[in-house]
């Protein structure tokens, strides 16, 4: 059975994988596709929110490991 810290680390790892995939999509050729300015803005907002969430998880992990 995994500990709380292990589950929190797993959550952060999964989130970071999603962040990486979304960032690659945004940095790729998606802008040339038929995506509206609204969708492009929302994708960037989503990436920023996910990054803030990841940072919070990192701070929690650091605090719990002290």
C-alpha positions as CSV (number, residue, x, y, z in Angstrom):
1,X,0.0,0.0,0.0
2,X,1.4,3.4,-0.9
3,X,1.8,6.2,1.5
4,X,0.2,9.5,1.3
5,X,3.4,11.1,0.1
6,X,3.8,8.5,-2.6
7,X,0.3,9.1,-3.8
8,X,0.9,12.9,-3.8
9,X,4.1,12.4,-5.7
10,X,2.3,10.2,-8.2
11,X,-0.4,12.8,-8.7
12,X,2.3,15.4,-9.3
13,X,4.1,13.1,-11.8
14,X,0.9,12.5,-13.7
15,X,0.1,16.2,-13.8
16,X,3.6,17.1,-15.0
17,X,3.2,14.6,-17.8
18,X,0.0,16.3,-18.9
19,X,1.6,19.7,-18.6
20,X,4.4,18.5,-20.9
21,X,2.0,17.2,-23.5
22,X,-0.1,20.4,-23.4
23,X,2.9,22.6,-23.7
24,X,4.2,20.6,-26.7
25,X,0.8,20.9,-28.3
26,X,0.7,24.7,-27.7
27,X,4.3,25.1,-28.9
28,X,3.6,23.0,-32.0
29,X,1.6,23.8,-35.1
30,X,-1.8,24.0,-33.4
31,X,-1.9,27.7,-34.0
32,X,-2.0,27.1,-37.7
33,X,-5.0,24.8,-37.3
34,X,-8.5,26.0,-37.1
35,X,-8.5,27.0,-33.4
36,X,-10.1,30.2,-32.4
37,X,-8.4,32.9,-30.5
38,X,-10.6,32.1,-27.5
39,X,-9.6,28.4,-27.6
40,X,-5.9,29.4,-27.8
41,X,-6.3,31.7,-24.9
42,X,-8.1,29.1,-22.9
43,X,-5.4,26.5,-23.6
44,X,-2.8,28.9,-22.3
45,X,-4.9,29.6,-19.2
46,X,-5.3,25.9,-18.6
47,X,-1.5,25.4,-18.9
48,X,-0.9,28.2,-16.4
49,X,-3.4,26.8,-14.0
50,X,-1.9,23.3,-14.2
51,X,1.5,24.7,-13.6
52,X,0.3,26.6,-10.5
53,X,-1.3,23.3,-9.3
54,X,2.0,21.4,-9.8
55,X,3.9,24.0,-7.9
56,X,1.5,23.7,-5.0
57,X,1.9,20.0,-5.0
58,X,5.7,20.4,-5.0
59,X,5.5,22.8,-2.0
60,X,3.3,20.3,-0.1
61,X,5.7,17.5,-0.8
62,X,8.7,19.5,0.4
63,X,6.8,20.5,3.6
64,X,5.7,16.9,4.3
65,X,9.3,15.5,3.8
66,X,10.7,17.9,6.4
